[in-house]
């Protein structure tokens, strides 16, 4: 528990200072995103060279694409249909269109991105852990459909209201929801 809190504190400090680092960087091209995606797959498979096959993609259940400056989901992510754990923390994602196809996901982390809504995530009915802290969310009503959720982090979304969180707590009584609404 202490290490989890330490990670949150470090992440929040990083977020607070991140505007000082790389503020003048251009968004990644699709080609650059594809290269980052392929490198992450190869790392997970421990397969630095040779062709990636459909069978290889079926073997991937966990993938980390943290701190990669992604501004959109990489093409081909939907082909990882056995993925259960996905980390997309510390990127620049403004939407998650395409994630709804990853129906085996049980753990999804989108900490510190630029998300304003959760459209499509309600289709991920197997999710048990969802981390959406430090984004720009304004509406989380659809998350109430995720009845398997046990943990939901929403801290650092200053546009969410106490009423929205109460509604979500009512829809998900077995879920531990961490939030800090100000309104």
C-alpha positions in Angstrom: 0.0 0.0 0.0 2.9 2.4 0.9 4.5 1.7 -2.5 1.3 2.4 -4.3 0.9 5.8 -2.5 4.6 6.6 -3.3 3.9 5.9 -7.0 0.9 8.2 -6.9 2.9 11.0 -5.3 5.8 10.6 -7.7 3.3 10.6 -10.6 1.6 13.7 -9.3 4.9 15.5 -9.0 5.8 14.4 -12.5 2.5 15.8 -13.7 3.0 19.1 -11.9 6.4 19.6 -13.6 5.7 18.0 -16.9 4.9 21.3 -18.6 8.5 22.2 -18.1 9.8 19.2 -20.1 9.3 18.9 -23.8 6.7 21.6 -24.1 7.9 22.3 -27.6 7.7 18.7 -28.9 5.6 17.9 -32.0 2.9 15.2 -31.8 4.1 11.8 -32.9 3.3 10.7 -36.4 1.5 7.4 -37.0 4.8 5.9 -38.2 6.5 6.9 -34.9 3.6 5.5 -32.9 3.8 2.3 -34.8 7.5 1.9 -34.1 6.9 2.5 -30.3 4.0 0.0 -30.4 6.1 -2.7 -32.1 9.0 -2.1 -29.7 6.7 -2.6 -26.7 5.3 -5.8 -28.3 8.8 -7.1 -29.0 9.8 -6.3 -25.4 6.8 -8.2 -24.0 7.4 -11.2 -26.2 11.2 -11.1 -25.7 11.5 -11.3 -29.5 13.9 -8.5 -30.6 14.0 -9.6 -34.3 12.2 -11.7 -36.8 8.7 -11.3 -38.1 5.8 -10.9 -35.6 3.1 -13.4 -36.4 -0.6 -13.5 -35.5 0.2 -16.3 -33.0 2.7 -13.9 -31.4 0.0 -11.3 -31.0 -2.3 -13.9 -29.4 0.3 -14.5 -26.7 0.3 -11.0 -25.4 -1.8 -10.5 -22.3 0.1 -7.5 -20.8 1.4 -4.4 -22.5 3.0 -1.2 -21.2 3.0 1.9 -23.3 3.8 4.4 -20.5 5.4 7.8 -21.1 5.6 7.3 -24.9 4.1 10.7 -25.9 1.3 9.0 -27.7 -1.5 11.3 -28.8 -3.6 8.6 -30.3 -3.8 4.8 -29.9 -1.4 2.9 -32.0 -2.8 1.2 -35.1 -3.0 -2.5 -34.6 -3.7 -2.4 -30.8 -7.1 -3.9 -31.4 -5.3 -7.1 -32.8 -4.1 -7.8 -29.2 -7.5 -9.5 -28.4 -6.1 -11.5 -25.5 -4.8 -8.4 -23.7 -5.9 -8.4 -20.0 -3.6 -5.6 -18.7 -2.8 -2.4 -20.5 -1.0 0.7 -19.2 -1.1 3.9 -21.2 0.0 6.3 -18.4 1.7 9.6 -19.0 0.8 10.1 -22.6 -1.2 12.7 -24.5 -4.3 10.8 -25.3 -7.5 12.8 -25.7 -9.7 9.9 -26.6 -9.7 6.1 -26.2 -11.6 5.2 -29.4 -10.6 1.6 -30.3 -10.1 0.3 -26.8 -13.6 -1.0 -26.8 -12.4 -3.8 -29.0 -10.1 -5.2 -26.3 -12.9 -7.0 -24.5 -10.6 -9.2 -22.4 -9.1 -6.3 -20.5 -9.3 -6.6 -16.7 -6.9 -3.8 -15.8 -6.6 -0.5 -17.7 -4.5 2.4 -16.7 -4.8 5.8 -18.4 -3.3 7.9 -15.7 -2.2 11.4 -16.7 -3.5 11.9 -20.2 -5.8 14.5 -21.7 -9.1 12.5 -21.7 -12.3 14.5 -21.5 -14.7 11.5 -21.7 -14.8 7.8 -21.3 -16.8 7.0 -24.4 -16.3 3.3 -25.4 -14.9 2.2 -22.0 -18.3 1.0 -20.9 -18.0 -1.8 -23.4 -15.1 -3.3 -21.5 -17.3 -5.4 -19.2 -14.4 -7.5 -17.8 -12.6 -4.5 -16.3 -11.8 -4.9 -12.6 -9.3 -2.0 -12.2 -9.6 1.3 -14.1 -7.3 4.2 -13.5 -8.4 7.5 -15.0 -6.7 9.8 -12.5 -5.2 13.1 -13.7 -7.2 13.7 -16.8 -9.8 16.3 -17.9 -12.9 14.2 -17.5 -16.2 15.9 -17.5 -18.6 12.9 -17.7 -18.2 9.4 -16.2 -21.8 8.3 -16.2 -21.2 5.4 -18.7 -18.7 3.8 -16.3 -21.7 2.8 -14.1 -22.2 0.0 -16.6 -18.9 -1.6 -15.6 -20.4 -3.9 -12.9 -17.2 -6.0 -12.5 -15.1 -3.0 -11.4 -13.5 -3.3 -8.0 -11.2 -0.3 -8.2 -11.7 3.1 -10.0 -9.3 6.0 -9.6 -10.7 9.4 -10.7 -8.5 11.8 -8.7 -7.2 14.9 -10.4 -10.2 15.4 -12.7 -11.2 18.8 -11.5 -14.3 19.0 -13.7 -16.1 16.1 -12.1 -18.7 16.9 -9.5 -19.6 15.4 -6.2 -23.0 14.5 -7.7 -21.4 12.6 -10.6 -19.3 10.6 -8.1 -22.3 9.8 -5.9 -24.2 8.6 -8.9 -21.3 6.4 -9.9 -21.0 5.0 -6.3 -24.7 4.2 -6.4 -24.3 2.4 -9.7 -21.1 0.5 -8.6 -21.7 -0.3 -4.9 -18.9 -3.0 -4.8 -16.3 -0.7 -6.3 -13.8 1.3 -4.4 -13.9 4.8 -6.1 -11.1 7.2 -5.3 -11.8 10.8 -6.3 -11.5 14.3 -5.1 -14.4 16.3 -6.7 -14.4 20.0 -5.9 -17.8 21.0 -7.1 
